[in-house]
């Protein structure tokens, strides 16, 4: 269940970050309110995950997958540029998180 909580936390964090962009510097009320709503839910589900998983691995996965998803949203939805170096850098982040995960001792 803790992995499901982590995925939910990531999705809410990405939603909150997307609302940061949409809020236009917090000048639009609805997206600004959703920022706090989504981040609140994200941290709530992240705290459920931390009951079981180590904080270093949890935070690394949360931030890396969030970064990857935000990059995709930026490219697809907001028309931001993508380059080989950006893709390579995202791959390195994901490989680093995988290394942290597989390098840890098993949680009992």
Secondary structure by P-SEA (a helix, b strand, c coil): caaaaaaaaaaaaaaaaaaaaaaccccccaaaaaaaaaaaaaaaaaaaaaccccaaaaaaaaaaaaaaaaaaaaaccccccccaaaaaaaaaaaaaaaaaaaaccccc
